[in-house]
Amino acid sequence: MKSRNKIWLGVGAFVVIGAGAAGMGGPLAGPAAPNLGAGPAPGAAVPRIPAGSIALAQHTDHPQEAGEAGETRGLANLPPELAFAVRIALLRGHLLIGDELVKQQQWNAALPHFLHPTEELYGDLKDKLDEYKVPPFDGALKALADVVKARKGADYAKAQQSVTEALIAADAAMKERSGDWPAFVIETAVEALKAATGEYQQAVVDGKLAKPVEYQDARGFILQAARMIESVAPDLEKKNATALAEVRAGLIELKKVFPTAMPPRVPVKDPAAVLADVARIELAAAKLM
């Protein structure tokens, strides 16, 4: 895990320097998600990163083209326990944005985010569930997706609870196996943020937010990463309060790109600037691992 972090951190530092950027203005579920905040003032400058820098930082973490399981292809190179945790985090991220859309009665927009856990993540999780003593929950995921597809609001909470129980069991097993839980949580959160950069890159086409689902995936992953970090914030503050403050400041900047569940008409930042934000967060997070 440490060697991979050092490699990506080197890339992140190169990206930030290339951008000419200055300073940043159950267990894994965490507390309630923070408000994503508003975008920058009209006309605010957006940092840009040379195209070569983006390709270098992205190619191991996300394919250039959209496709099934695209968000998880880069996870194959992670240590198995970290890969499992990141998949659980991304699954939660899908469900978070889906739940937000359901609460807004945006049933059609919500449905893909209840289908993605099965289509893109569960296949890589299922063979590990016995090892983590987590009962199979593909049936619960399908039932939840069916409820959303049928717009059965009265059945939604019950279907959602069945999935939540399975995820709580997974969280408990991961915590038991972890030698340093706060460090493991923040490392997992950083990987989720990196997945978000890939989704956002797919969402923006010719300077427009052309793919709402990918924008929403990115928002969900960022929400989940923030929840995870806050769930272990007291321990992280004891390790390095300054680094935690830098991570939080970076998340505030990142969240400005995703002000609402339904995407804004014009991107708040381009993908290169989002990648730079995540690189700065990772540089700060490394001090907490």
Stockholm file with secondary structure:
# STOCKHOLM 1.0

chainA/1-289         MKSRNKIWLGVGAFVVIGAGAAGMGGPLAGPAAPNLGAGPAPGAAVPRIPAGSIALAQHTDHPQEAGEAGETRGLANLPPELAFAVRIALLRGHLLIGDELVKQQQWNAALPHFLHPTEELYGDLKDKLDEYKVPPFDGALKALADVVKARKGADYAKAQQSVTEALIAADAAMKERSGDWPAFVIETAVEALKAATGEYQQAVVDGKLAKPVEYQDARGFILQAARMIESVAPDLEKKNATALAEVRAGLIELKKVFPTAMPPRVPVKDPAAVLADVARIELAAAKLM
#=GR chainA/1-289 SS CHHHHHHHHHHHHHHHHHHTCCCCCCTTTCSCCCCCCCCCCTTCCCCCCCHHHHHHHHTTTSCSSCCTTGGGGGGGGSCHHHHHHHHHHHHHHHHHHHHHHHHTTCHHHHHHHHHHIIIIIIHHHGGGTTTTTCCCCHHHHHHHHHHHHTTCHHHHHHHHHHHHHHHHHHHHHHHHHCSSHHHHHHHHHHHHHHHHHHHHHHHEETTEECCHHHHHHHHHHHHHHHHHHHHTHHHHHHHHHHHHHHHHHHHHHHHTTCCSSSCCSSCSSCHHHHHHHHHHHHHHHGGGC
#=GC SS_cons         CHHHHHHHHHHHHHHHHHHTCCCCCCTTTCSCCCCCCCCCCTTCCCCCCCHHHHHHHHTTTSCSSCCTTGGGGGGGGSCHHHHHHHHHHHHHHHHHHHHHHHHTTCHHHHHHHHHHIIIIIIHHHGGGTTTTTCCCCHHHHHHHHHHHHTTCHHHHHHHHHHHHHHHHHHHHHHHHHCSSHHHHHHHHHHHHHHHHHHHHHHHEETTEECCHHHHHHHHHHHHHHHHHHHHTHHHHHHHHHHHHHHHHHHHHHHHTTCCSSSCCSSCSSCHHHHHHHHHHHHHHHGGGC
//
